[in-house]
Amino acid sequence: MRPNKPDISITTVQTVLQEHWGCPAQEVSAVVENGNFSTVYYFKMKGSEYVILFNQAEEGGYLREQYIAELLSSQGVRYPKMLGQGTVGSYRYCISERIPGNVLADCLPEQKVNVLSDLVQSITVMNQVRLPETTTGFGAVRDDGNGEFPSWLDYIQSFFAEDQTGTFWENWHDLFHTTCLERDVFEECFGRLLTFSQYNAPYRYFVHNDCHAWNILSDGKRITGIIDSNPLYGDFLIDIATIEDAIPGRDLAEAFRIHAVQIGKPIHNFGARLTGARYFKGLDGMRFYAKMGYTDAYAELRDNLLALPTKS
């Protein structure tokens, strides 16, 4: 089931903000590149800059997002604080502080190189935040701050299971018959994922899980913020596998490995864990590209996955 992108006019946004803040907002403007399923606006209020994001209303609202924002921002991660939330019609919204900068993907090549060190440090700080001792579990983070599954393997098996009723991936096996998604390739790579997941399974960290160049903000000199997590508890190598191609001509994964040694936290079984993370993100990316009709991106990702090691 694919959620609809909210059709929210500037007039509606102004009304919502007036009711929420008790005074009119200034410089309300739509964000053109705002994702597949959300509608986002920037605005100013009393001299400060904010963001309001709308998407489909769900039970629990933004409890998980509130938990993540507090977890990260309270431990020095440049992640936007959430300042309010509510509903309008069949949609829900949240208001957050706006972090300055543009997405890293839009930076010039030389700017990307300039921020490499800060990028590695910023993501490392995020992955190393202390998780509340009261929380347990792996996989998707629930509204109560716990992971949804007792183990990483349980999460993987559920995430790629055929039955995904009520989610974005409902009836996703139909893609084997209606799109470029190749069952034999997918099953081959899934088998490899299970082989390498034994190396990822023992590790439980905060994982952003959408840690790509469109969710990293920069002013061209430094990393100014990280936004829009799709959070998991698991091995942080997943975030490294997601961001590793963000700076052309640089081995970003190796930069993470070296930085970890320098701060006294060497990454054990780095190669095997990175391969497991690549299979995890790659399999999800393959079915996403197939569903969205991105055939060229699918073919490139498929070939990259098939070229990965088959055993450690």
HELIX and SHEET records of a PDB file:
HELIX    1   1 ILE A   10  TRP A   21  1                                  12    
HELIX    2   2 LEU A   63  SER A   73  1                                  11    
HELIX    3   3 LEU A  104  ASP A  106  5                                   3    
HELIX    4   4 PRO A  109  ASN A  114  1                                   6    
HELIX    5   5 LEU A  116  ASN A  127  1                                  12    
HELIX    6   6 TRP A  152  PHE A  159  1                                   8    
HELIX    7   7 TRP A  172  ASP A  174  5                                   3    
HELIX    8   8 LEU A  175  THR A  178  1                                   4    
HELIX    9   9 ARG A  183  ASN A  200  1                                  18    
HELIX   10  10 LEU A  237  ILE A  243  1                                   7    
HELIX   11  11 LEU A  252  GLN A  262  1                                  11    
HELIX   12  12 PHE A  270  MET A  292  1                                  23    
HELIX   13  13 THR A  295  LEU A  306  1                                  12    
SHEET    1   A 5 GLN A  26  ALA A  30  0                                        
SHEET    2   A 5 THR A  39  MET A  45 -1                                        
SHEET    3   A 5 SER A  48  GLN A  56 -1                                        
SHEET    4   A 5 TYR A  91  GLU A  97 -1                                        
SHEET    5   A 5 MET A  82  VAL A  88 -1                                        
SHEET    1   B 3 ASN A 102  VAL A 103  0                                        
SHEET    2   B 3 ILE A 216  SER A 218 -1                                        
SHEET    3   B 3 ILE A 223  ILE A 226 -1                                        
SHEET    1   C 4 GLY A 147  PHE A 149  0                                        
SHEET    2   C 4 PHE A 138  VAL A 141 -1                                        
SHEET    3   C 4 LEU A 232  GLY A 234 -1                                        
SHEET    4   C 4 TYR A 205  VAL A 207 -1                                        
END                                                                             
